Amino acid sequence: MLPSKEELALTIDEAEWSCLRAHLKRGGLILVDDVLDLAETAQKVAADDIEIIQGLVENGLIGKPSDTKIRLWEANQQKKFAMLIVSPYVLFQEKMPTFH
């Protein structure tokens, strides 16, 4: 059974770039645009919703981070991100969620 958006939202964590970069090397790091809800996007990935995921990729809303962004983050290893694991992927975004 797939986790709900609410269940996934509870697993959102904070990580520094220095921790995320290992996932980049293995190809499992997916940047999620800040306009998207991280938990909702993770649910689509977990459900393998190809049609929606493909649309998000084509519109540049999810995908591998650009070399330019990676260079910026390499210069600031302590930069913090919101992240969520949907094995084998780590979805992350620059926007930090507000925890209630």
ZAMARGU-4260 file (C-alpha; in steps of 0.2 Angstrom, whole numbers, plus 5000, padded with zeros to 4 digits):
<rodrens>
0) 5000/5000/5000 | 5006/5017/4995 | 5009/5030/5009 | 4997/5045/5008 | 5002/5063/5005
5) 4999/5066/5024 | 5010/5051/5029 | 5024/5057/5017 | 5023/5075/5024 | 5027/5069/5041
10) 5043/5061/5034 | 5050/5078/5027 | 5066/5082/5035 | 5080/5095/5033 | 5097/5091/5026
15) 5112/5100/5022 | 5120/5100/5004 | 5135/5090/5011 | 5123/5076/5015 | 5113/5076/4999
20) 5128/5076/4987 | 5131/5058/4989 | 5114/5054/4981 | 5119/5065/4967 | 5133/5054/4963
25) 5122/5039/4962 | 5109/5048/4951 | 5095/5047/4964 | 5094/5065/4968 | 5078/5074/4961
30) 5076/5093/4963 | 5057/5098/4965 | 5053/5116/4961 | 5047/5126/4975 | 5030/5129/4967
35) 5026/5111/4970 | 5021/5102/4986 | 5035/5091/4991 | 5024/5077/4999 | 5012/5077/4985
40) 5026/5076/4972 | 5034/5062/4982 | 5017/5053/4982 | 5016/5054/4963 | 5034/5047/4962
45) 5030/5033/4974 | 5014/5028/4964 | 5025/5028/4948 | 5012/5040/4940 | 5022/5041/4924
50) 5010/5053/4915 | 5011/5066/4929 | 5029/5064/4932 | 5033/5066/4913 | 5023/5082/4913
55) 5033/5089/4928 | 5049/5084/4920 | 5045/5092/4903 | 5039/5108/4912 | 5056/5109/4921
60) 5047/5107/4938 | 5056/5091/4943 | 5073/5084/4938 | 5091/5083/4941 | 5099/5099/4948
65) 5108/5110/4935 | 5127/5111/4935 | 5125/5129/4940 | 5115/5126/4955 | 5127/5112/4960
70) 5142/5124/4960 | 5132/5136/4971 | 5128/5123/4983 | 5146/5116/4983 | 5151/5133/4988
75) 5139/5133/5003 | 5140/5115/5010 | 5129/5120/5025 | 5114/5126/5014 | 5099/5117/5020
80) 5085/5109/5010 | 5069/5100/5013 | 5070/5082/5008 | 5060/5067/5007 | 5065/5049/5003
85) 5055/5039/4991 | 5067/5024/4988 | 5077/5024/4977 | 5076/5043/4976 | 5079/5057/4987
90) 5067/5072/4982 | 5072/5089/4989 | 5069/5107/4987 | 5076/5123/4992 | 5061/5130/5001
95) 5060/5125/5019 | 5043/5119/5025 | 5035/5127/5040 | 5032/5114/5053 | 5017/5115/5064
</rodrens>
